[in-house]
Amino acid sequence: MTIRYIQPGQPNQNAYVERFNRTYREEFLSLYLFRNLSEVREGTHDWRIGYNERRPHDALGDLTPCEYRQNNAGNSTLKLST
């Protein structure tokens, strides 16, 4: 893994990470008042599972990753939508 720094005010240099950060802030961090860092960590763990496993993804034809895996079980060559 390589750490790359982007120029200040240039979010388009790392659009995927910037989009994730925006979604994380809008769908989780801004909705709750946390009493301590442990609450943030626990909530983040649960939110991340939902974000990665339970929500539909455009690249998977609007299927959740679980649905996509079930539909393609046994297929050694999986193709993402473009």
PDB file with SEQRES, HELIX, SHEET and CRYST1 records, atoms N, CA, C and O in Angstrom:
SEQRES   1 A   82  MET THR ILE ARG TYR ILE GLN PRO GLY GLN PRO ASN GLN          
SEQRES   2 A   82  ASN ALA TYR VAL GLU ARG PHE ASN ARG THR TYR ARG GLU          
SEQRES   3 A   82  GLU PHE LEU SER LEU TYR LEU PHE ARG ASN LEU SER GLU          
SEQRES   4 A   82  VAL ARG GLU GLY THR HIS ASP TRP ARG ILE GLY TYR ASN          
SEQRES   5 A   82  GLU ARG ARG PRO HIS ASP ALA LEU GLY ASP LEU THR PRO          
SEQRES   6 A   82  CYS GLU TYR ARG GLN ASN ASN ALA GLY ASN SER THR LEU          
SEQRES   7 A   82  LYS LEU SER THR                                              
HELIX    1 AA1 PRO A   11  ASN A   14  5                                   4    
HELIX    2 AA2 ALA A   15  GLU A   27  1                                  13    
HELIX    3 AA3 LEU A   29  LEU A   31  5                                   3    
HELIX    4 AA4 LEU A   37  ILE A   49  1                                  13    
HELIX    5 AA5 GLY A   50  ARG A   54  3                                   5    
HELIX    6 AA6 ASP A   58  LEU A   60  5                                   3    
HELIX    7 AA7 PRO A   65  ASN A   71  1                                   7    
CRYST1    1.000    1.000    1.000  90.00  90.00  90.00 P 1           1          
ATOM      1  N   MET A   1       0.846  -1.161   0.000  1.00  0.00           N  
ATOM      2  CA  MET A   1       0.000   0.000   0.000  1.00  0.00           C  
ATOM      3  C   MET A   1       0.896   1.229   0.000  1.00  0.00           C  
ATOM      4  O   MET A   1       1.889   1.294   0.725  1.00  0.00           O  
ATOM      5  N   THR A   2       0.534   2.187  -0.812  1.00  0.00           N  
ATOM      6  CA  THR A   2       1.280   3.432  -0.902  1.00  0.00           C  
ATOM      7  C   THR A   2       0.409   4.571  -0.404  1.00  0.00           C  
ATOM      8  O   THR A   2      -0.745   4.704  -0.812  1.00  0.00           O  
ATOM      9  N   ILE A   3       0.959   5.383   0.471  1.00  0.00           N  
ATOM     10  CA  ILE A   3       0.242   6.563   0.945  1.00  0.00           C  
ATOM     11  C   ILE A   3       0.517   7.688  -0.032  1.00  0.00           C  
ATOM     12  O   ILE A   3       1.670   8.011  -0.320  1.00  0.00           O  
ATOM     13  N   ARG A   4      -0.538   8.273  -0.529  1.00  0.00           N  
ATOM     14  CA  ARG A   4      -0.413   9.404  -1.443  1.00  0.00           C  
ATOM     15  C   ARG A   4      -1.123  10.601  -0.833  1.00  0.00           C  
ATOM     16  O   ARG A   4      -2.262  10.499  -0.376  1.00  0.00           O  
ATOM     17  N   TYR A   5      -0.457  11.701  -0.832  1.00  0.00           N  
ATOM     18  CA  TYR A   5      -1.036  12.927  -0.319  1.00  0.00           C  
ATOM     19  C   TYR A   5      -1.596  13.734  -1.482  1.00  0.00           C  
ATOM     20  O   TYR A   5      -0.975  13.835  -2.540  1.00  0.00           O  
ATOM     21  N   ILE A   6      -2.768  14.301  -1.273  1.00  0.00           N  
ATOM     22  CA  ILE A   6      -3.356  15.132  -2.314  1.00  0.00           C  
ATOM     23  C   ILE A   6      -3.188  16.589  -1.917  1.00  0.00           C  
ATOM     24  O   ILE A   6      -3.007  16.909  -0.742  1.00  0.00           O  
ATOM     25  N   GLN A   7      -3.248  17.449  -2.891  1.00  0.00           N  
ATOM     26  CA  GLN A   7      -3.122  18.873  -2.634  1.00  0.00           C  
ATOM     27  C   GLN A   7      -4.376  19.377  -1.925  1.00  0.00           C  
ATOM     28  O   GLN A   7      -5.480  18.919  -2.219  1.00  0.00           O  
ATOM     29  N   PRO A   8      -4.213  20.313  -0.996  1.00  0.00           N  
ATOM     30  CA  PRO A   8      -5.386  20.894  -0.339  1.00  0.00           C  
ATOM     31  C   PRO A   8      -6.341  21.501  -1.367  1.00  0.00           C  
ATOM     32  O   PRO A   8      -5.913  22.166  -2.310  1.00  0.00           O  
ATOM     33  N   GLY A   9      -7.622  21.266  -1.174  1.00  0.00           N  
ATOM     34  CA  GLY A   9      -8.629  21.819  -2.073  1.00  0.00           C  
ATOM     35  C   GLY A   9      -8.748  21.093  -3.397  1.00  0.00           C  
ATOM     36  O   GLY A   9      -9.346  21.617  -4.337  1.00  0.00           O  
ATOM     37  N   GLN A  10      -8.186  19.885  -3.490  1.00  0.00           N  
ATOM     38  CA  GLN A  10      -8.228  19.105  -4.732  1.00  0.00           C  
ATOM     39  C   GLN A  10      -8.814  17.714  -4.481  1.00  0.00           C  
ATOM     40  O   GLN A  10      -8.128  16.718  -4.714  1.00  0.00           O  
ATOM     41  N   PRO A  11     -10.058  17.618  -4.015  1.00  0.00           N  
ATOM     42  CA  PRO A  11     -10.622  16.299  -3.703  1.00  0.00           C  
ATOM     43  C   PRO A  11     -10.742  15.387  -4.916  1.00  0.00           C  
ATOM     44  O   PRO A  11     -10.817  14.168  -4.767  1.00  0.00           O  
ATOM     45  N   ASN A  12     -10.761  15.965  -6.115  1.00  0.00           N  
ATOM     46  CA  ASN A  12     -10.858  15.139  -7.318  1.00  0.00           C  
ATOM     47  C   ASN A  12      -9.606  14.289  -7.534  1.00  0.00           C  
ATOM     48  O   ASN A  12      -9.624  13.371  -8.355  1.00  0.00           O  
ATOM     49  N   GLN A  13      -8.532  14.574  -6.823  1.00  0.00           N  
ATOM     50  CA  GLN A  13      -7.322  13.765  -6.939  1.00  0.00           C  
ATOM     51  C   GLN A  13      -7.486  12.411  -6.245  1.00  0.00           C  
ATOM     52  O   GLN A  13      -6.698  11.494  -6.476  1.00  0.00           O  
ATOM     53  N   ASN A  14      -8.490  12.289  -5.413  1.00  0.00           N  
ATOM     54  CA  ASN A  14      -8.752  11.031  -4.717  1.00  0.00           C  
ATOM     55  C   ASN A  14     -10.259  10.905  -4.502  1.00  0.00           C  
ATOM     56  O   ASN A  14     -10.728  10.816  -3.367  1.00  0.00           O  
ATOM     57  N   ALA A  15     -10.997  10.899  -5.584  1.00  0.00           N  
ATOM     58  CA  ALA A  15     -12.455  11.010  -5.538  1.00  0.00           C  
ATOM     59  C   ALA A  15     -13.136   9.878  -4.783  1.00  0.00           C  
ATOM     60  O   ALA A  15     -14.122  10.122  -4.088  1.00  0.00           O  
ATOM     61  N   TYR A  16     -12.641   8.646  -4.895  1.00  0.00           N  
ATOM     62  CA  TYR A  16     -13.300   7.516  -4.233  1.00  0.00           C  
ATOM     63  C   TYR A  16     -13.230   7.639  -2.711  1.00  0.00           C  
ATOM     64  O   TYR A  16     -14.220   7.407  -2.016  1.00  0.00           O  
ATOM     65  N   VAL A  17     -12.078   8.000  -2.209  1.00  0.00           N  
ATOM     66  CA  VAL A  17     -11.929   8.162  -0.761  1.00  0.00           C  
ATOM     67  C   VAL A  17     -12.733   9.356  -0.281  1.00  0.00           C  
ATOM     68  O   VAL A  17     -13.377   9.293   0.766  1.00  0.00           O  
ATOM     69  N   GLU A  18     -12.701  10.434  -1.033  1.00  0.00           N  
ATOM     70  CA  GLU A  18     -13.473  11.612  -0.652  1.00  0.00           C  
ATOM     71  C   GLU A  18     -14.967  11.297  -0.618  1.00  0.00           C  
ATOM     72  O   GLU A  18     -15.673  11.770   0.273  1.00  0.00           O  
ATOM     73  N   ARG A  19     -15.454  10.516  -1.559  1.00  0.00           N  
ATOM     74  CA  ARG A  19     -16.871  10.146  -1.590  1.00  0.00           C  
ATOM     75  C   ARG A  19     -17.218   9.266  -0.396  1.00  0.00           C  
ATOM     76  O   ARG A  19     -18.265   9.440   0.228  1.00  0.00           O  
ATOM     77  N   PHE A  20     -16.335   8.318  -0.080  1.00  0.00           N  
ATOM     78  CA  PHE A  20     -16.567   7.481   1.092  1.00  0.00           C  
ATOM     79  C   PHE A  20     -16.626   8.347   2.349  1.00  0.00           C  
ATOM     80  O   PHE A  20     -17.527   8.183   3.172  1.00  0.00           O  
ATOM     81  N   ASN A  21     -15.678   9.260   2.502  1.00  0.00           N  
ATOM     82  CA  ASN A  21     -15.653  10.121   3.685  1.00  0.00           C  
ATOM     83  C   ASN A  21     -16.929  10.944   3.797  1.00  0.00           C  
ATOM     84  O   ASN A  21     -17.466  11.115   4.891  1.00  0.00           O  
ATOM     85  N   ARG A  22     -17.413  11.452   2.675  1.00  0.00           N  
ATOM     86  CA  ARG A  22     -18.656  12.231   2.692  1.00  0.00           C  
ATOM     87  C   ARG A  22     -19.834  11.362   3.125  1.00  0.00           C  
ATOM     88  O   ARG A  22     -20.639  11.774   3.959  1.00  0.00           O  
ATOM     89  N   THR A  23     -19.934  10.167   2.561  1.00  0.00           N  
ATOM     90  CA  THR A  23     -21.026   9.259   2.911  1.00  0.00           C  
ATOM     91  C   THR A  23     -20.955   8.880   4.381  1.00  0.00           C  
ATOM     92  O   THR A  23     -21.978   8.876   5.064  1.00  0.00           O  
ATOM     93  N   TYR A  24     -19.773   8.563   4.877  1.00  0.00           N  
ATOM     94  CA  TYR A  24     -19.572   8.205   6.288  1.00  0.00           C  
ATOM     95  C   TYR A  24     -20.020   9.347   7.198  1.00  0.00           C  
ATOM     96  O   TYR A  24     -20.699   9.123   8.200  1.00  0.00           O  
ATOM     97  N   ARG A  25     -19.642  10.551   6.847  1.00  0.00           N  
ATOM     98  CA  ARG A  25     -20.024  11.707   7.649  1.00  0.00           C  
ATOM     99  C   ARG A  25     -21.537  11.932   7.605  1.00  0.00           C  
ATOM    100  O   ARG A  25     -22.159  12.150   8.644  1.00  0.00           O  
ATOM    101  N   GLU A  26     -22.138  11.879   6.398  1.00  0.00           N  
ATOM    102  CA  GLU A  26     -23.568  12.166   6.256  1.00  0.00           C  
ATOM    103  C   GLU A  26     -24.461  11.072   6.826  1.00  0.00           C  
ATOM    104  O   GLU A  26     -25.499  11.368   7.417  1.00  0.00           O  
ATOM    105  N   GLU A  27     -24.070   9.816   6.658  1.00  0.00           N  
ATOM    106  CA  GLU A  27     -24.933   8.702   7.067  1.00  0.00           C  
ATOM    107  C   GLU A  27     -24.672   8.211   8.487  1.00  0.00           C  
ATOM    108  O   GLU A  27     -25.459   7.435   9.030  1.00  0.00           O  
ATOM    109  N   PHE A  28     -23.577   8.655   9.088  1.00  0.00           N  
ATOM    110  CA  PHE A  28     -23.282   8.147  10.423  1.00  0.00           C  
ATOM    111  C   PHE A  28     -22.823   9.242  11.386  1.00  0.00           C  
ATOM    112  O   PHE A  28     -23.518   9.536  12.359  1.00  0.00           O  
ATOM    113  N   LEU A  29     -21.680   9.839  11.132  1.00  0.00           N  
ATOM    114  CA  LEU A  29     -21.094  10.757  12.108  1.00  0.00           C  
ATOM    115  C   LEU A  29     -21.991  11.939  12.451  1.00  0.00           C  
ATOM    116  O   LEU A  29     -22.072  12.334  13.614  1.00  0.00           O  
ATOM    117  N   SER A  30     -22.655  12.499  11.470  1.00  0.00           N  
ATOM    118  CA  SER A  30     -23.473  13.695  11.707  1.00  0.00           C  
ATOM    119  C   SER A  30     -24.831  13.391  12.334  1.00  0.00           C  
ATOM    120  O   SER A  30     -25.548  14.311  12.728  1.00  0.00           O  
ATOM    121  N   LEU A  31     -25.185  12.129  12.430  1.00  0.00           N  
ATOM    122  CA  LEU A  31     -26.512  11.773  12.941  1.00  0.00           C  
ATOM    123  C   LEU A  31     -26.560  11.511  14.439  1.00  0.00           C  
ATOM    124  O   LEU A  31     -27.643  11.454  15.022  1.00  0.00           O  
ATOM    125  N   TYR A  32     -25.418  11.353  15.061  1.00  0.00           N  
ATOM    126  CA  TYR A  32     -25.388  10.934  16.460  1.00  0.00           C  
ATOM    127  C   TYR A  32     -24.467  11.821  17.288  1.00  0.00           C  
ATOM    128  O   TYR A  32     -23.528  12.427  16.771  1.00  0.00           O  
ATOM    129  N   LEU A  33     -24.754  11.883  18.568  1.00  0.00           N  
ATOM    130  CA  LEU A  33     -23.851  12.500  19.535  1.00  0.00           C  
ATOM    131  C   LEU A  33     -23.193  11.365  20.308  1.00  0.00           C  
ATOM    132  O   LEU A  33     -23.878  10.567  20.947  1.00  0.00           O  
ATOM    133  N   PHE A  34     -21.895  11.293  20.252  1.00  0.00           N  
ATOM    134  CA  PHE A  34     -21.158  10.204  20.891  1.00  0.00           C  
ATOM    135  C   PHE A  34     -20.587  10.676  22.216  1.00  0.00           C  
ATOM    136  O   PHE A  34     -20.140  11.816  22.343  1.00  0.00           O  
ATOM    137  N   ARG A  35     -20.608   9.786  23.204  1.00  0.00           N  
ATOM    138  CA  ARG A  35     -20.065  10.115  24.517  1.00  0.00           C  
ATOM    139  C   ARG A  35     -18.575   9.853  24.608  1.00  0.00           C  
ATOM    140  O   ARG A  35     -17.874  10.470  25.410  1.00  0.00           O  
ATOM    141  N   ASN A  36     -18.092   8.928  23.777  1.00  0.00           N  
ATOM    142  CA  ASN A  36     -16.670   8.594  23.840  1.00  0.00           C  
ATOM    143  C   ASN A  36     -16.242   7.920  22.538  1.00  0.00           C  
ATOM    144  O   ASN A  36     -17.067   7.613  21.678  1.00  0.00           O  
ATOM    145  N   LEU A  37     -14.958   7.702  22.417  1.00  0.00           N  
ATOM    146  CA  LEU A  37     -14.409   7.116  21.200  1.00  0.00           C  
ATOM    147  C   LEU A  37     -14.863   5.677  21.005  1.00  0.00           C  
ATOM    148  O   LEU A  37     -14.991   5.224  19.868  1.00  0.00           O  
ATOM    149  N   SER A  38     -15.108   4.954  22.086  1.00  0.00           N  
ATOM    150  CA  SER A  38     -15.585   3.571  21.971  1.00  0.00           C  
ATOM    151  C   SER A  38     -16.926   3.508  21.249  1.00  0.00           C  
ATOM    152  O   SER A  38     -17.149   2.618  20.429  1.00  0.00           O  
ATOM    153  N   GLU A  39     -17.818   4.447  21.549  1.00  0.00           N  
ATOM    154  CA  GLU A  39     -19.110   4.481  20.859  1.00  0.00           C  
ATOM    155  C   GLU A  39     -18.933   4.734  19.364  1.00  0.00           C  
ATOM    156  O   GLU A  39     -19.629   4.138  18.542  1.00  0.00           O  
ATOM    157  N   VAL A  40     -18.010   5.610  19.022  1.00  0.00           N  
ATOM    158  CA  VAL A  40     -17.747   5.884  17.605  1.00  0.00           C  
ATOM    159  C   VAL A  40     -17.228   4.623  16.931  1.00  0.00           C  
ATOM    160  O   VAL A  40     -17.663   4.280  15.832  1.00  0.00           O  
ATOM    161  N   ARG A  41     -16.304   3.934  17.581  1.00  0.00           N  
ATOM    162  CA  ARG A  41     -15.717   2.727  16.995  1.00  0.00           C  
ATOM    163  C   ARG A  41     -16.755   1.625  16.819  1.00  0.00           C  
ATOM    164  O   ARG A  41     -16.807   0.987  15.767  1.00  0.00           O  
ATOM    165  N   GLU A  42     -17.573   1.398  17.826  1.00  0.00           N  
ATOM    166  CA  GLU A  42     -18.606   0.358  17.733  1.00  0.00           C  
ATOM    167  C   GLU A  42     -19.618   0.693  16.636  1.00  0.00           C  
ATOM    168  O   GLU A  42     -19.970  -0.160  15.821  1.00  0.00           O  
ATOM    169  N   GLY A  43     -20.072   1.928  16.626  1.00  0.00           N  
ATOM    170  CA  GLY A  43     -21.031   2.341  15.613  1.00  0.00           C  
ATOM    171  C   GLY A  43     -20.447   2.291  14.215  1.00  0.00           C  
ATOM    172  O   GLY A  43     -21.128   1.917  13.260  1.00  0.00           O  
ATOM    173  N   THR A  44     -19.188   2.667  14.099  1.00  0.00           N  
ATOM    174  CA  THR A  44     -18.515   2.624  12.801  1.00  0.00           C  
ATOM    175  C   THR A  44     -18.425   1.196  12.300  1.00  0.00           C  
ATOM    176  O   THR A  44     -18.622   0.940  11.112  1.00  0.00           O  
ATOM    177  N   HIS A  45     -18.133   0.272  13.186  1.00  0.00           N  
ATOM    178  CA  HIS A  45     -18.057  -1.143  12.797  1.00  0.00           C  
ATOM    179  C   HIS A  45     -19.394  -1.595  12.203  1.00  0.00           C  
ATOM    180  O   HIS A  45     -19.424  -2.202  11.132  1.00  0.00           O  
ATOM    181  N   ASP A  46     -20.484  -1.306  12.887  1.00  0.00           N  
ATOM    182  CA  ASP A  46     -21.811  -1.706  12.401  1.00  0.00           C  
ATOM    183  C   ASP A  46     -22.166  -0.990  11.099  1.00  0.00           C  
ATOM    184  O   ASP A  46     -22.693  -1.609  10.175  1.00  0.00           O  
ATOM    185  N   TRP A  47     -21.880   0.314  11.024  1.00  0.00           N  
ATOM    186  CA  TRP A  47     -22.184   1.074   9.815  1.00  0.00           C  
ATOM    187  C   TRP A  47     -21.390   0.533   8.627  1.00  0.00           C  
ATOM    188  O   TRP A  47     -21.925   0.404   7.525  1.00  0.00           O  
ATOM    189  N   ARG A  48     -20.129   0.220   8.849  1.00  0.00           N  
ATOM    190  CA  ARG A  48     -19.270  -0.270   7.767  1.00  0.00           C  
ATOM    191  C   ARG A  48     -19.757  -1.604   7.214  1.00  0.00           C  
ATOM    192  O   ARG A  48     -19.680  -1.837   6.008  1.00  0.00           O  
ATOM    193  N   ILE A  49     -20.256  -2.476   8.078  1.00  0.00           N  
ATOM    194  CA  ILE A  49     -20.821  -3.745   7.608  1.00  0.00           C  
ATOM    195  C   ILE A  49     -22.019  -3.464   6.701  1.00  0.00           C  
ATOM    196  O   ILE A  49     -22.145  -4.060   5.631  1.00  0.00           O  
ATOM    197  N   GLY A  50     -22.884  -2.570   7.125  1.00  0.00           N  
ATOM    198  CA  GLY A  50     -24.024  -2.206   6.286  1.00  0.00           C  
ATOM    199  C   GLY A  50     -23.598  -1.571   4.982  1.00  0.00           C  
ATOM    200  O   GLY A  50     -24.158  -1.869   3.927  1.00  0.00           O  
ATOM    201  N   TYR A  51     -22.617  -0.703   5.050  1.00  0.00           N  
ATOM    202  CA  TYR A  51     -22.130  -0.009   3.853  1.00  0.00           C  
ATOM    203  C   TYR A  51     -21.525  -0.992   2.856  1.00  0.00           C  
ATOM    204  O   TYR A  51     -21.773  -0.892   1.654  1.00  0.00           O  
ATOM    205  N   ASN A  52     -20.744  -1.927   3.343  1.00  0.00           N  
ATOM    206  CA  ASN A  52     -20.033  -2.858   2.462  1.00  0.00           C  
ATOM    207  C   ASN A  52     -20.833  -4.093   2.075  1.00  0.00           C  
ATOM    208  O   ASN A  52     -20.592  -4.663   1.011  1.00  0.00           O  
ATOM    209  N   GLU A  53     -21.774  -4.520   2.901  1.00  0.00           N  
ATOM    210  CA  GLU A  53     -22.441  -5.802   2.670  1.00  0.00           C  
ATOM    211  C   GLU A  53     -23.933  -5.720   2.382  1.00  0.00           C  
ATOM    212  O   GLU A  53     -24.460  -6.559   1.652  1.00  0.00           O  
ATOM    213  N   ARG A  54     -24.627  -4.731   2.937  1.00  0.00           N  
ATOM    214  CA  ARG A  54     -26.090  -4.739   2.875  1.00  0.00           C  
ATOM    215  C   ARG A  54     -26.696  -3.713   1.934  1.00  0.00           C  
ATOM    216  O   ARG A  54     -27.901  -3.754   1.685  1.00  0.00           O  
ATOM    217  N   ARG A  55     -25.918  -2.817   1.416  1.00  0.00           N  
ATOM    218  CA  ARG A  55     -26.484  -1.799   0.534  1.00  0.00           C  
ATOM    219  C   ARG A  55     -26.181  -2.139  -0.915  1.00  0.00           C  
ATOM    220  O   ARG A  55     -25.119  -2.688  -1.206  1.00  0.00           O  
ATOM    221  N   PRO A  56     -27.083  -1.829  -1.821  1.00  0.00           N  
ATOM    222  CA  PRO A  56     -26.844  -2.106  -3.243  1.00  0.00           C  
ATOM    223  C   PRO A  56     -25.664  -1.288  -3.768  1.00  0.00           C  
ATOM    224  O   PRO A  56     -25.438  -0.153  -3.349  1.00  0.00           O  
ATOM    225  N   HIS A  57     -24.929  -1.885  -4.685  1.00  0.00           N  
ATOM    226  CA  HIS A  57     -23.774  -1.229  -5.301  1.00  0.00           C  
ATOM    227  C   HIS A  57     -24.008  -1.108  -6.803  1.00  0.00           C  
ATOM    228  O   HIS A  57     -24.394  -2.078  -7.457  1.00  0.00           O  
ATOM    229  N   ASP A  58     -23.777   0.068  -7.340  1.00  0.00           N  
ATOM    230  CA  ASP A  58     -23.929   0.290  -8.787  1.00  0.00           C  
ATOM    231  C   ASP A  58     -23.083  -0.685  -9.592  1.00  0.00           C  
ATOM    232  O   ASP A  58     -23.543  -1.231 -10.595  1.00  0.00           O  
ATOM    233  N   ALA A  59     -21.846  -0.904  -9.152  1.00  0.00           N  
ATOM    234  CA  ALA A  59     -20.923  -1.764  -9.903  1.00  0.00           C  
ATOM    235  C   ALA A  59     -21.362  -3.224  -9.914  1.00  0.00           C  
ATOM    236  O   ALA A  59     -20.861  -4.016 -10.712  1.00  0.00           O  
ATOM    237  N   LEU A  60     -22.290  -3.582  -9.037  1.00  0.00           N  
ATOM    238  CA  LEU A  60     -22.789  -4.962  -8.969  1.00  0.00           C  
ATOM    239  C   LEU A  60     -24.195  -5.062  -9.553  1.00  0.00           C  
ATOM    240  O   LEU A  60     -24.935  -5.995  -9.240  1.00  0.00           O  
ATOM    241  N   GLY A  61     -24.560  -4.115 -10.389  1.00  0.00           N  
ATOM    242  CA  GLY A  61     -25.896  -4.134 -10.991  1.00  0.00           C  
ATOM    243  C   GLY A  61     -26.985  -3.853  -9.978  1.00  0.00           C  
ATOM    244  O   GLY A  61     -28.077  -4.416 -10.068  1.00  0.00           O  
ATOM    245  N   ASP A  62     -26.704  -2.990  -9.015  1.00  0.00           N  
ATOM    246  CA  ASP A  62     -27.629  -2.618  -7.935  1.00  0.00           C  
ATOM    247  C   ASP A  62     -27.996  -3.782  -7.024  1.00  0.00           C  
ATOM    248  O   ASP A  62     -29.061  -3.778  -6.406  1.00  0.00           O  
ATOM    249  N   LEU A  63     -27.128  -4.766  -6.940  1.00  0.00           N  
ATOM    250  CA  LEU A  63     -27.290  -5.856  -5.975  1.00  0.00           C  
ATOM    251  C   LEU A  63     -26.421  -5.563  -4.762  1.00  0.00           C  
ATOM    252  O   LEU A  63     -25.446  -4.817  -4.849  1.00  0.00           O  
ATOM    253  N   THR A  64     -26.783  -6.156  -3.634  1.00  0.00           N  
ATOM    254  CA  THR A  64     -25.880  -6.097  -2.493  1.00  0.00           C  
ATOM    255  C   THR A  64     -24.747  -7.084  -2.755  1.00  0.00           C  
ATOM    256  O   THR A  64     -24.917  -8.007  -3.551  1.00  0.00           O  
ATOM    257  N   PRO A  65     -23.603  -6.915  -2.110  1.00  0.00           N  
ATOM    258  CA  PRO A  65     -22.531  -7.890  -2.296  1.00  0.00           C  
ATOM    259  C   PRO A  65     -22.962  -9.314  -1.948  1.00  0.00           C  
ATOM    260  O   PRO A  65     -22.534 -10.265  -2.603  1.00  0.00           O  
ATOM    261  N   CYS A  66     -23.799  -9.470  -0.931  1.00  0.00           N  
ATOM    262  CA  CYS A  66     -24.292 -10.813  -0.570  1.00  0.00           C  
ATOM    263  C   CYS A  66     -25.130 -11.406  -1.700  1.00  0.00           C  
ATOM    264  O   CYS A  66     -24.962 -12.575  -2.047  1.00  0.00           O  
ATOM    265  N   GLU A  67     -26.032 -10.607  -2.275  1.00  0.00           N  
ATOM    266  CA  GLU A  67     -26.855 -11.082  -3.392  1.00  0.00           C  
ATOM    267  C   GLU A  67     -25.987 -11.433  -4.592  1.00  0.00           C  
ATOM    268  O   GLU A  67     -26.219 -12.434  -5.271  1.00  0.00           O  
ATOM    269  N   TYR A  68     -24.990 -10.603  -4.843  1.00  0.00           N  
ATOM    270  CA  TYR A  68     -24.111 -10.840  -5.984  1.00  0.00           C  
ATOM    271  C   TYR A  68     -23.350 -12.153  -5.810  1.00  0.00           C  
ATOM    272  O   TYR A  68     -23.238 -12.936  -6.754  1.00  0.00           O  
ATOM    273  N   ARG A  69     -22.830 -12.395  -4.612  1.00  0.00           N  
ATOM    274  CA  ARG A  69     -22.118 -13.657  -4.342  1.00  0.00           C  
ATOM    275  C   ARG A  69     -23.044 -14.849  -4.512  1.00  0.00           C  
ATOM    276  O   ARG A  69     -22.658 -15.856  -5.105  1.00  0.00           O  
ATOM    277  N   GLN A  70     -24.270 -14.742  -3.996  1.00  0.00           N  
ATOM    278  CA  GLN A  70     -25.221 -15.847  -4.125  1.00  0.00           C  
ATOM    279  C   GLN A  70     -25.569 -16.118  -5.584  1.00  0.00           C  
ATOM    280  O   GLN A  70     -25.650 -17.273  -6.002  1.00  0.00           O  
ATOM    281  N   ASN A  71     -25.771 -15.065  -6.354  1.00  0.00           N  
ATOM    282  CA  ASN A  71     -26.122 -15.219  -7.769  1.00  0.00           C  
ATOM    283  C   ASN A  71     -24.978 -15.766  -8.604  1.00  0.00           C  
ATOM    284  O   ASN A  71     -25.203 -16.330  -9.675  1.00  0.00           O  
ATOM    285  N   ASN A  72     -23.760 -15.604  -8.127  1.00  0.00           N  
ATOM    286  CA  ASN A  72     -22.593 -16.005  -8.903  1.00  0.00           C  
ATOM    287  C   ASN A  72     -21.777 -17.092  -8.219  1.00  0.00           C  
ATOM    288  O   ASN A  72     -20.598 -17.268  -8.525  1.00  0.00           O  
ATOM    289  N   ALA A  73     -22.389 -17.815  -7.303  1.00  0.00           N  
ATOM    290  CA  ALA A  73     -21.674 -18.899  -6.621  1.00  0.00           C  
ATOM    291  C   ALA A  73     -21.188 -19.910  -7.653  1.00  0.00           C  
ATOM    292  O   ALA A  73     -21.947 -20.340  -8.521  1.00  0.00           O  
ATOM    293  N   GLY A  74     -19.949 -20.272  -7.552  1.00  0.00           N  
ATOM    294  CA  GLY A  74     -19.390 -21.249  -8.468  1.00  0.00           C  
ATOM    295  C   GLY A  74     -18.849 -20.658  -9.752  1.00  0.00           C  
ATOM    296  O   GLY A  74     -18.206 -21.362 -10.532  1.00  0.00           O  
ATOM    297  N   ASN A  75     -19.092 -19.397  -9.985  1.00  0.00           N  
ATOM    298  CA  ASN A  75     -18.579 -18.739 -11.186  1.00  0.00           C  
ATOM    299  C   ASN A  75     -17.194 -18.190 -10.870  1.00  0.00           C  
ATOM    300  O   ASN A  75     -17.056 -17.281 -10.052  1.00  0.00           O  
ATOM    301  N   SER A  76     -16.182 -18.733 -11.506  1.00  0.00           N  
ATOM    302  CA  SER A  76     -14.816 -18.313 -11.199  1.00  0.00           C  
ATOM    303  C   SER A  76     -14.437 -17.005 -11.888  1.00  0.00           C  
ATOM    304  O   SER A  76     -13.409 -16.415 -11.557  1.00  0.00           O  
ATOM    305  N   THR A  77     -15.240 -16.545 -12.830  1.00  0.00           N  
ATOM    306  CA  THR A  77     -14.965 -15.288 -13.523  1.00  0.00           C  
ATOM    307  C   THR A  77     -16.139 -14.349 -13.301  1.00  0.00           C  
ATOM    308  O   THR A  77     -17.178 -14.474 -13.949  1.00  0.00           O  
ATOM    309  N   LEU A  78     -15.967 -13.408 -12.381  1.00  0.00           N  
ATOM    310  CA  LEU A  78     -17.028 -12.457 -12.069  1.00  0.00           C  
ATOM    311  C   LEU A  78     -16.752 -11.153 -12.791  1.00  0.00           C  
ATOM    312  O   LEU A  78     -15.611 -10.694 -12.856  1.00  0.00           O  
ATOM    313  N   LYS A  79     -17.801 -10.564 -13.331  1.00  0.00           N  
ATOM    314  CA  LYS A  79     -17.649  -9.312 -14.063  1.00  0.00           C  
ATOM    315  C   LYS A  79     -18.475  -8.228 -13.392  1.00  0.00           C  
ATOM    316  O   LYS A  79     -19.639  -8.440 -13.052  1.00  0.00           O  
ATOM    317  N   LEU A  80     -17.863  -7.064 -13.204  1.00  0.00           N  
ATOM    318  CA  LEU A  80     -18.560  -5.928 -12.636  1.00  0.00           C  
ATOM    319  C   LEU A  80     -19.185  -5.110 -13.744  1.00  0.00           C  
ATOM    320  O   LEU A  80     -18.686  -5.085 -14.869  1.00  0.00           O  
ATOM    321  N   SER A  81     -20.287  -4.435 -13.420  1.00  0.00           N  
ATOM    322  CA  SER A  81     -20.926  -3.534 -14.381  1.00  0.00           C  
ATOM    323  C   SER A  81     -20.014  -2.348 -14.631  1.00  0.00           C  
ATOM    324  O   SER A  81     -19.201  -1.985 -13.781  1.00  0.00           O  
ATOM    325  N   THR A  82     -20.156  -1.751 -15.796  1.00  0.00           N  
ATOM    326  CA  THR A  82     -19.355  -0.554 -16.093  1.00  0.00           C  
ATOM    327  C   THR A  82     -20.237   0.633 -16.352  1.00  0.00           C  
ATOM    328  O   THR A  82     -19.738   1.726 -16.618  1.00  0.00           O  
TER     329      THR A  82                                                      
END                                                                             
